[in-house]
């Protein structure tokens, strides 16, 4: 592994720790669990904008910026031997994947919460 990949992995680790420092207390405070399962009827956090949604939007913007910088570098003739290309390649991949996975899980949890609260009566 070259320098760009190593620096990128360190940045991913630090950002992950910061994100978990925000998410874990929020999860413990706002998610109602009964018998180890989430009670979507009592949990209100899935039906409103929360801190983690804001963090995810910021990460998505960061991922787009990383991909744009990578595009500029590649268009300028840089190769994978360049440390900046390595860094932005890894950052773009990681945070794009995280944002997509969060979007899918967020939509799923929101739909479950809507179904638990209002059932199938919504038209």
N, C-alpha and C positions, 0 to 999 in steps of 0.2 A: 504494500500500500504506500502510496506517495503522500506527501505532506497535505495536499488538499483534501484527500479522503479522511485522513486522521483528524484534521482540524474540524471537518464537517461532522464527524462522529462525536467529537467532544461537544460541539455546539448542539447537536441533537440531544445528547445526554443531559446537558444543562437545561435546555428548553423543556425537555420532558419532565425533569424534576420540578421546574417552576410550574408547569401545567398541573402536575399531580398535587402540588402544594395548594393550588386553587381548588381543584376538583374534589379531592377527598373530603375536606371539611364541608364543602357545599353539599356533597352527597350525603354525608352523615347527618347534616342539620335538616335537610329538606325532604329527603326520600323516606317515606313511611314503609317500613317492612313489617310483615306479619308472617311468622313461621318461616323465615328465610326468603320469602318472596315479596316483591314489590306490590304494595296495594295501590294500584293506579287510581282507584276511586278517591283515596284520601291524599294522594300526592299531587300537589298543585304545580310543582315546578315544571312539569312537562308541558303545561298549557300556557306558559308565559316565557318571555325572553329572560334568559338568565346570564350569569357571568360567563359560563362556559361557552354560550353561544357567541358572546362578544370575543372571547379568546379565539374561537374557531374562525370567526370572520377575519380577525387580525392575522391568524396563521394562513388563511387562504390568500389574503393580499400579499403576505410575505412569499408564499409559494409562487404566485403569479410573477412577482418582481424577480425572484430567483430564476424562473424560466425565461423571462425577458432578458435578463443580463446574460444568461447562458446563450440565448439566441444571438445576442449582439456579439458575444465573444466568438462563437462559431462562425458567424457571418464575417467577422474580421480576420478569419483565417487561423484562429487558435485551434490547437488539437487537445486531445485528452492528456497530453503531457503537461499542459499548463495547470498550475495549482488552482487557479480561479475556476477553470472549467470543471475540474474535479469537485471542488467545493459546491458550486452551484448545481451541478448535476445531481449530487447526493441530496442537497437541501430540497431541490425541486421535487425529486421523487418522493422523499419521505413525507414532506408536509402536504403534498397533493394527495397522497394515499391516506394520510390521517384525516384530512378534511372530508374526503369522500366517505370514508368509513364512519365518521361522526355524523355526516348528513344522513346516511342510511339508518344508523341506529336512532338518531333523533326523530326522524319521521316515523319509524316503527314505534318508538315509545309514545310519541304524541298520538298516533292513531289508536294505540292500546288504551291510553288514558281517555280519549274521546269515547271509545266504545264502552269502557267501564262506567263512565259517568252518565252517558246518554243512551247507551244501548244501540240497537239497530233502528230506532225510531226516527233518526235524522234523514230528512229527504232534501 
